[in-house]
């Protein structure tokens, strides 16, 4: 053994050794054990010593991996509080109906997944029978537990809802057939089945990330005294293959750092992903154990069933444990499909001690162990793991449960690489499954050639037991409930009206205008505490540092240090009851925060008003999948893309120059997307958003929307709100006339040619400059319109088109707004032309557009706008070109203008 004084450099060399002789004796003892009893005995003693030290409270780093064994020995398993035989029968019915509904749907070609729930059935059933709290739980009223169901297991959840009476056979027969209005969505989709599903999970990786931030948000609500949800527990059911998604493990350290012992991951380790083994040449359980232990989680491994106890008792040399650890996952999968002779030769034949052990085992015993006995398939093992997870304090727990994908579905399914794509069983396979599960379904039920559903009867012992169990735990689960909340009172109007008068000569960026508005709104006595400001480590960029000392940054540990800027007015203040969620450099984590806060009205019966402000380029482009998740989960709140536009953020260049976010936002039906130009527009949109999402919604109005606002970092004088008619309606619907050439006080020749300039966001300032140039240098009158939402104009027009097909008379708003205009229309924004071109087909006038297409560049605003051809001079040339085509100005004027402006 290496000399303890360190022939190999070690960090221990830097520590004082008060007794080198004692150190040498410990090393010599270890050497002696290694020589006399072998390295495995020496390693065992070291691990026992470390385990004892940890139990004694000594601060030592933990081992990242343990042997390929159950964390909880059989002898330490608690007794299940319930009727195990009854639960076996309930699970059998659910297994059957899950497979039946997918098979019956296969004739329609709609697909479905059978193998996942077959492997995970006991992971769910044990939880439903003993652990998962419903919305009426006495210690978590209105909240219960939050269940993130693995999406591919949805047929099993539907089967259970069928057994307890929440779904009918007609529902099951409409699995993945929703168009008729009586169907079941393929996966957990709250927007499609809002009374059942709370959390969408099938964009894999987002479930684990969201579960962590949901558990964290639960603590936030409790610490801020909004609602005590400390008795709620978050359960996330995941696949071992899913853990390769970067989002799945992105926030493990956060969960451990904040001690989220209200969170449990249950990873179904059936060793298979969609096409084959998760880690063919390695062991996914060991890899995940090391990853989670390294991040600070409590790890419970539930790998082997009771049949293995006899083998472990025979393993007096440790050979079995060593062999289990070295066999790669793909070979374990192969054992599942091979006979006893093959297993004897390949598994036991590698070591003389194992050969001797195998001689004591019957073929039936070997097949029982390798084909059937997995920890995730035995309710006592699962019960012990769940109980241990709930009792562990100070860190989140991950349960690594080993199962067989396709378990109980027969030899054609179990552990086969293709079983994820296999959508049905034959009648003979169902009959074999029936016999295995011991279900009373006679052969005559198959006479019509279709597999029957099975149900013991609404008044059967199974159904009564199931319902009694759920009643004791607080009602059905999963379940989503929208509580009958009173509308939040509207904030005082003065917070919004303050922006109507403009800023005079003071230049204010619209980003700062939004922050100023929020500062006023969070002071509101009625609703101020419900605002949840979220920012990914860019608060100072957006001018939000003034909120630090007044609202505080949320931290479950408070502030255990003296901040370096403590003597400054806007010092960095963390607090246990802090209101701001400053997440560090993680847009994904910030979006997960937003989703948890935006759905609190349903999850906990507490309406919260989140706003998440971010670099616009790093919003939809980076986290659009989560924004779709937000819409699916019926979230409400404000997403704010700051430093917006392709030319506004000077010097940052390609990756920061956002020219396309509104295009992506337009694809999300739940997103109301606005590109406001002025502070008073922002105030009007936020005021309307609060009314629609949290206040008195109009009849037929969908409250389950969220708002996306783009705001800019370009300081400009903010004008007063125009006083003419149509402004308020136009701001919300997407278009209104800001001014005319005449109202702008411009001198014009009689019968001057006229053009309409439609602009959004910061582009309206270029349009206003172009308006002056057109009048002063070309004698052309230009009217300037503020297009606050190209997307909402398009959606309104699409609805009008649909209404016409139904025989209803309806004119799109954009056409109404431009009614009577007999001049060409030129649209411009700081985005690609596709953004303003959304409305082109509904504009009856001659229409063209300008935009910042292509990649962004690093330069000044002036140079960037000239580069993309969207500056005031470029607008002038484009307007003259439109008028020249109509014969309203000389064609030579276009050439002259290009040369004059250097274009």
C-alpha positions, 0 to 999 in steps of 0.5 A, a space after each residue: 500500500 502507498 506510504 501514508 505520507 504521500 508518495 502520490 501527491 494528495 490534498 491530505 498532504 496539506 493537513 497536519 498529521 498530529 500522529 504519524 505513527 498512528 496513521 502508519 498503523 491504520 495503513 498497516 492494518 489495511 495492508 494486512 487485511 488485504 494480504 490475509 483476506 483479499 482486497 474485497 474484504 479490505 474494501 468492505 471494511 473501509 466502506 463500513 468504517 465510512 458508513 459508521 463515520 457518517 452515522 456518527 456525524 463526522 463530516 466526510 465526503 460520501 462514496 458516489 457509488 454503492 454495490 448493485 444491491 437494494 439500499 433497504 434490505 428485506 429485513 428492514 422493510 416496513 409492513 405495508 399498511 393495507 391489503 396486499 392481495 386486494 392491491 394485487 387484484 386492482 393492479 391486475 385490472 389496471 394492467 389489463 385495461 391499459 393494454 386493452 385500450 391501446 390494442 383496441 385503438 390500434 385498429 384506428 392507427 392512433 398508436 399508444 404505448 403499452 410497455 412502459 406502464 407494464 414495467 412501472 405499474 407497481 411504482 404508481 399503484 403503491 403510491 396511489 394506494 398509500 402515499 399520493 395526497 389528493 386535493 382534499 388532504 387534511 394537511 394539504 387542503 386544495 393542494 395535495 401532492 404534485 404528480 409528474 406522471 411519465 407520459 408514456 404510462 398514461 394508459 395505466 392512469 386512464 385505466 385506474 380512472 376507469 376502475 374508480 369510475 372517473 372514466 367510461 368505456 367510451 372514454 377509453 375507446 376514444 383514446 387518442 381520438 379527441 376530435 369528437 370532444 369525448 376523447 382522451 389525449 395521448 399523454 398528460 395534457 392539461 389543456 386537453 383534459 384539465 380535470 385530470 392532468 396537472 402537468 404535461 410531461 412528454 417533452 422529455 426532460 421538462 418533467 424533472 426540471 419542472 418538478 424541481 422548480 415546483 418543489 422550490 416554488 412550494 417552499 417559496 409560497 410557504 416562506 412568503 406566507 402566501 400559503 403553507 404548502 409544507 405538507 405537499 410533496 412533489 413526485 416525478 416519475 421518469 424513465 432512465 433513458 429520459 435522464 439523458 435530456 440535459 434539462 432532466 439533470 440541469 437543476 439537481 444541484 439546486 434541489 440539493 442546495 436548497 434541501 428540497 426534501 419535499 421532492 422525490 424522483 422515481 426513475 423507472 430503470 427498465 434499462 431500455 430507451 426507445 430503440 434499445 438499451 439505455 447503457 448497453 455496455 455500462 450500468 445506468 443505475 450506477 451512473 445515475 446513483 453517482 450523478 445524484 449522490 454527487 449533486 447531494 441527493 439521497 439515493 435509494 436503490 430498489 433493484 432486486 425482488 425477494 427471490 434474490 434473497 436466497 442467492 445473496 445468502 449463499 454469496 459468502 465470498 462476495 462473488 455474486 455482488 461483484 458479478 452483478 456490478 460488472 454485467 452490462 445492462 444489455 446483457 441483463 436484458 438478454 438474460 430476461 429472454 434466455 433460458 436457464 442453461 444460458 444464464 448458468 453458463 454466461 452469468 454463473 460460469 465466470 467465477 468458480 464460486 458462482 458455479 458452485 452457487 448455481 449448482 444449488 439452484 434449480 432452473 425454476 429458481 434461476 428463471 424466477 430471479 432473472 425473469 421475474 424478480 425485480 425490485 420495481 415489481 414488488 409492492 413491499 420493495 416500492 413501499 419501503 422506498 417511498 416511506 424512506 423517501 418521505 422520512 429522509 430530511 434535508 435533501 431530495 430523494 431519488 429512487 432508482 427502481 429496476 423493472 422489466 419493460 413490458 413486464 406481464 405482457 408475455 415473451 413477445 414484449 418483455 425486454 424486447 428492443 422494439 417494445 416501445 413501438 409495439 402497439 397491440 397484443 393478439 387475442 392469444 397473448 391477452 389470454 396468456 396475460 389474463 391467466 398470469 394476472 388471474 383475471 376472471 375474463 372468460 374466453 367468450 368475451 373474445 368472440 367478436 375478435 376484440 379484446 374486452 375491457 375488464 371491470 370487477 363492478 362498481 360495487 366490487 370489493 376492489 373498487 370500494 377498497 380503491 376509493 376508500 384508500 383515495 378518500 383517506 389520502 384526500 381524494 382522487 389523483 391525479 386531479 387538477 382543480 381550478 378553485 372558485 377564486 374571487 377575481 383579484 382586485 384591479 390595481 389603482 388606475 393611477 399606476 397605469 394613467 401615469 404613463 399617459 402623459 409621456 416623459 416630456 424631454 426625458 428619454 426612457 427605454 421601454 424596458 425601464 418603463 415596464 420596470 417602473 410600472 411593476 415597481 408601482 404595481 408591487 406596492 399595491 396593498 391588495 395584489 402587490 404581494 402576488 407579483 413574482 418577479 423572475 430574472 436570469 441573472 440580468 436584473 441590473 441589465 434591465 434596471 431592476 436592481 432598485 427592487 432588490 432592497 425593497 422586495 428582496 431576493 428569495 433564498 431559503 437561507 436568507 442572507 448569511 453574509 454581509 453584501 459587498 454593497 451593503 452601504 449603497 442604496 440599492 444593495 443586494 439583499 437576500 431574504 427567506 421571504 424575498 419576492 424576486 426569483 433571481 435564478 442565475 444564468 439559467 433561462 430554463 430554470 427561470 421558465 420552470 419558475 414561471 410555469 410553477 408560479 403561473 399555474 399556482 391558481 390551480 395547483 394551490 388555489 393561489 393566484 400569483 402574477 409572475 413576470 419573467 424578464 429576459 434577453 429577448 433572443 434567449 427566450 423563445 429561441 432557447 426555451 420555446 419548448 417550455 413556453 409550449 409546456 406553459 400553454 399546455 399547463 394553462 399558465 398565466 402571466 407576463 413574459 417580457 423579452 427585453 433588449 428586444 429587436 435586431 438592431 437595438 442592442 448595440 455591439 452584442 452581435 449575432 447571438 444577441 440580436 433578436 429578429 425572430 422571437 415574434 415569429 416563434 411566439 406567433 406559433 403558440 396559441 396561448 401567447 398574446 404577443 405584443 411589440 409596444 412602441 411607447 410606455 403608455 402602450 405597455 401600461 394599457 397592455 399590462 392593465 388589460 392582461 391583469 383584467 383578462 387573466 386575473 380579474 373579471 373576464 368577459 363571457 367566452 373569454 379564455 383566461 388561460 393565456 399568457 402575454 409576451 411583450 417585447 421591450 427595448 433598451 433604447 432611451 427615447 422621449 416617451 410621447 403622451 397618449 393621443 387623445 383621438 378615438 380608437 387608441 385604447 381599442 387599437 392598442 389591445 387589438 394591435 393597430 391604431 393611427 398614432 398621428 397624421 402628417 397634418 397633426 404632426 404639424 408638417 408643412 405640405 404642398 396641396 394635394 400631396 401624395 400620401 403613404 401609411 407607415 405602420 411600425 411596431 416597437 422601436 421602429 416607430 421612431 424611424 417611421 416618425 423621422 421618415 415622416 418628417 423627411 418625406 414632408 420636408 424633402 419630397 413633399 409627401 404626406 405620411 401617416 404613422 400607425 403603431 402596430 402593437 401586435 401583428 400577431 393579434 391582428 392576424 389571429 383576428 383576421 383568421 377568426 374572421 375568415 372562419 366566421 365567413 365560412 360559417 356564414 357570419 359577416 365579420 370584417 377583420 380589425 386590420 381592414 376596419 382600421 384601414 377603412 377609407 385609406 386610399 394610399 399605399 401601406 408600408 410596414 416596418 419593424 426591427 424584426 424579419 419581414 415575416 413579422 409584419 407580413 403576417 397581415 399582408 393578405 388582409 390589407 386591401 391597400 398596396 402593401 409592402 414591408 421592411 425588416 431586419 432579415 438575416 443574422 445580426 451584426 456587431 455595430 452601432 444602432 445607426 450602422 446596423 439599421 442602415 445595414 438592414 435597410 430599416 432606418 428612416 432614410 431606407 423607409 423614405 426610399 421604400 415609400 417613394 418606390 411604392 408611390 412611383 409604382 402608382 405614378 404618384 411621384 416621379 420614378 427619378 425621385 427614387 433614384 435621387 433619394 437613394 443617392 442623396 442618402 447613400 443607399 
